[in-house]
Amino acid sequence: MKQLLLLVMMASISMVALAQNDPAAKKVLDAVGAKVKASKGISAACNLVSISSKGKQNGSKSISVLMKGEKYQMKQGKMEVICDGQNVYSFDGDKTITKTSVSESANSLNPQKLLSGAYDKDFTYKLLSTPGSFYEIEMKPIDTRKNFQKVNLFVDKAKSTISKARILDKSNNVTELKIQNMNFNAAIPENSFVFNKAKYPKDTEILD
């Protein structure tokens, strides 16, 4: 759950901070954001890989993501995260659900921030390289209290979509998210983003 919550857990800034951003990177990210904004609903299948500071791979996990506007749902096995636009509910796959408000989770990496390209308020960023079919953009959090050092995004040049993200935490461990497929015209029922305690085990506890 730690790796999954890292995605769910991503402010005003001064003009000085904005000036540090690379115009070339912003152009790429703006194109990504425009595509996400124009979508009616997004569904994605992702693969999450955890790599230790010594380079040892600690296994991989499959994650499904649904997103519409400010709402999203993520599933990994029995674990689930639902955001209804106001609150975020994180089920640990056993008997505990943690509830936080969207404002309380504003400092975390949620799917909108990770996939939309809208990073001005949270990161400084620069374009590292453009070989082959991908742009690589390095992003560093403006708030150094965040639990990660940087995020490297790999953007498909032809599609203007994020294909991979590498997140380096404060202990030099890496979480790599690979997006295997993404549908920008997914028909997603609204009840996908409605928290319903009845579908979880009866003895599940809600912590808020």
C-alpha positions as CSV (number, residue, x, y, z in Angstrom):
1,M,0.0,0.0,0.0
2,K,3.0,2.3,0.6
3,Q,3.8,2.4,-3.1
4,L,0.1,3.0,-4.1
5,L,-0.3,5.7,-1.5
6,L,2.8,7.4,-2.9
7,L,0.8,8.2,-6.0
8,V,-2.2,9.3,-4.1
9,M,-0.1,11.3,-1.5
10,M,1.7,14.5,-4.6
11,A,0.7,26.4,-2.7
12,S,1.0,29.2,-3.9
13,I,4.4,30.0,-5.4
14,S,6.2,33.3,-6.2
15,M,7.1,34.6,-9.7
16,V,10.7,33.8,-8.9
17,A,9.8,30.1,-8.6
18,L,7.8,30.2,-11.9
19,A,10.8,31.8,-13.6
20,Q,12.9,28.8,-12.9
21,N,10.8,26.6,-15.2
22,D,12.0,25.6,-18.6
23,P,9.7,27.0,-21.4
24,A,10.5,23.9,-23.6
25,A,9.3,21.6,-20.8
26,K,6.2,23.8,-20.2
27,K,5.3,23.5,-23.9
28,V,5.3,19.7,-23.6
29,L,3.4,19.6,-20.3
30,D,0.8,22.1,-21.6
31,A,0.1,19.8,-24.6
32,V,-0.4,16.9,-22.1
33,G,-2.7,19.0,-20.0
34,A,-4.8,20.1,-23.0
35,K,-5.4,16.4,-24.0
36,V,-6.5,15.5,-20.4
37,K,-8.7,18.5,-20.1
38,A,-10.5,17.7,-23.3
39,S,-11.2,14.1,-22.3
40,K,-14.7,13.0,-21.2
41,G,-13.2,10.3,-19.0
42,I,-9.9,8.5,-18.7
43,S,-9.2,4.8,-18.0
44,A,-5.6,3.5,-17.7
45,A,-3.8,0.3,-16.9
46,C,-0.5,0.8,-15.2
47,N,2.4,-1.3,-13.9
48,L,4.1,-0.2,-10.7
49,V,7.7,-1.3,-10.0
50,S,9.6,-0.6,-6.7
51,I,13.4,-0.4,-6.9
52,S,15.6,-0.2,-3.8
53,S,18.4,2.4,-3.4
54,K,20.8,-0.4,-4.2
55,G,19.1,-1.1,-7.6
56,K,17.2,-4.3,-6.5
57,Q,13.7,-4.7,-7.9
58,N,11.2,-5.5,-5.3
59,G,8.5,-6.8,-7.5
60,S,5.7,-5.2,-9.6
61,K,2.0,-4.5,-9.2
62,S,-0.8,-3.8,-11.6
63,I,-2.9,-0.8,-11.0
64,S,-6.1,0.4,-12.8
65,V,-7.1,4.1,-12.8
66,L,-10.3,5.8,-13.7
67,M,-10.5,9.6,-13.8
68,K,-13.1,12.2,-14.7
69,G,-12.5,15.9,-13.8
70,E,-11.5,16.1,-10.2
71,K,-12.7,12.6,-9.4
72,Y,-10.7,9.4,-9.6
73,Q,-10.5,5.7,-8.6
74,M,-7.4,3.5,-8.3
75,K,-7.3,-0.2,-7.7
76,Q,-4.4,-2.5,-6.9
77,G,-5.6,-6.0,-6.0
78,K,-7.9,-5.6,-3.0
79,M,-6.6,-2.1,-2.2
80,E,-8.6,0.8,-3.5
81,V,-8.5,4.6,-3.5
82,I,-11.6,6.7,-4.3
83,C,-11.8,10.5,-4.7
84,D,-15.3,11.9,-5.1
85,G,-14.0,15.4,-5.6
86,Q,-14.3,16.4,-1.9
87,N,-12.9,13.4,0.1
88,V,-10.3,10.7,-0.6
89,Y,-11.0,7.2,0.8
90,S,-8.1,4.7,0.9
91,F,-8.9,1.1,1.6
92,D,-5.9,-1.0,2.7
93,G,-7.3,-4.3,1.3
94,D,-8.0,-5.6,4.8
95,K,-10.2,-3.8,7.4
96,T,-9.2,-0.2,7.4
97,I,-10.3,2.8,5.3
98,T,-8.6,6.2,5.8
99,K,-10.6,9.2,4.9
100,T,-9.0,12.6,4.2
101,S,-10.4,15.7,2.5
102,V,-9.1,16.8,-0.9
103,S,-7.6,19.9,0.7
104,E,-5.7,17.7,3.3
105,S,-4.2,15.6,0.5
106,A,-3.3,18.7,-1.7
107,N,0.4,18.0,-1.1
108,S,0.3,14.6,-2.6
109,L,0.7,13.1,-6.1
110,N,-2.8,12.3,-7.2
111,P,-3.7,11.1,-10.7
112,Q,-4.7,14.5,-11.9
113,K,-1.3,16.0,-11.0
114,L,0.6,13.1,-12.4
115,L,-1.2,12.7,-15.7
116,S,-2.5,16.2,-16.5
117,G,0.7,18.2,-16.9
118,A,-0.5,21.0,-14.6
119,Y,2.6,21.3,-12.4
120,D,3.3,25.1,-12.1
121,K,2.1,25.3,-8.5
122,D,4.0,22.3,-7.2
123,F,7.2,21.9,-9.1
124,T,10.1,23.4,-10.9
125,Y,10.8,21.5,-14.1
126,K,13.2,21.2,-17.0
127,L,13.5,19.3,-20.3
128,L,16.4,16.9,-19.9
129,S,16.5,15.1,-23.3
130,T,14.5,14.5,-26.5
131,P,16.0,11.4,-28.1
132,G,13.8,8.9,-29.8
133,S,10.1,9.0,-29.4
134,F,10.0,10.4,-25.8
135,Y,10.6,13.7,-24.0
136,E,12.2,13.3,-20.5
137,I,11.2,16.1,-18.0
138,E,12.7,16.3,-14.5
139,M,10.5,17.9,-11.9
140,K,11.5,18.8,-8.4
141,P,9.0,19.8,-5.6
142,I,9.0,23.4,-4.5
143,D,8.0,22.3,-1.0
144,T,11.1,20.4,0.1
145,R,9.1,18.8,3.0
146,K,7.5,16.4,0.5
147,N,8.5,12.8,0.9
148,F,10.2,12.5,-2.5
149,Q,13.1,14.3,-4.2
150,K,12.0,14.4,-7.8
151,V,9.9,12.9,-10.5
152,N,11.1,12.2,-14.0
153,L,8.3,12.1,-16.6
154,F,8.6,10.4,-20.0
155,V,6.1,11.9,-22.5
156,D,5.2,10.3,-25.8
157,K,6.1,12.8,-28.6
158,A,3.4,11.6,-31.0
159,K,0.5,11.2,-28.5
160,S,1.3,14.0,-26.0
161,T,0.7,11.5,-23.2
162,I,2.8,10.4,-20.2
163,S,4.1,6.9,-20.7
164,K,6.2,6.6,-17.6
165,A,7.0,8.3,-14.3
166,R,10.0,7.6,-12.1
167,I,9.7,8.9,-8.5
168,L,12.8,9.1,-6.4
169,D,12.1,9.3,-2.6
170,K,14.1,10.8,0.2
171,S,15.8,7.4,0.8
172,N,16.9,7.1,-2.8
173,N,14.3,4.3,-3.5
174,V,12.6,4.5,-6.9
175,T,9.0,3.9,-7.7
176,E,8.4,3.5,-11.5
177,L,5.0,3.8,-12.9
178,K,4.6,2.5,-16.5
179,I,1.3,3.3,-18.3
180,Q,0.5,0.3,-20.4
181,N,-2.6,1.7,-22.1
182,M,-4.8,4.8,-21.7
183,N,-8.3,5.6,-23.1
184,F,-9.2,9.3,-23.2
185,N,-12.8,8.6,-24.3
186,A,-13.8,6.1,-21.6
187,A,-17.5,6.0,-20.6
188,I,-17.2,6.0,-16.8
189,P,-20.4,5.7,-14.6
190,E,-20.6,8.4,-11.9
191,N,-21.0,5.7,-9.2
192,S,-17.4,4.6,-9.9
193,F,-16.4,7.6,-7.7
194,V,-19.0,7.2,-5.0
195,F,-17.7,5.7,-1.7
196,N,-20.0,2.9,-0.5
197,K,-19.0,1.3,2.8
198,A,-21.4,-1.6,2.2
199,K,-19.1,-3.1,-0.4
200,Y,-16.3,-3.5,2.1
201,P,-16.1,-6.1,4.9
202,K,-18.6,-5.4,7.7
203,D,-15.9,-5.0,10.3
204,T,-14.0,-2.4,8.3
205,E,-13.0,0.7,10.3
206,I,-13.0,4.2,8.9
207,L,-10.3,6.5,10.2
208,D,-10.6,10.2,9.6
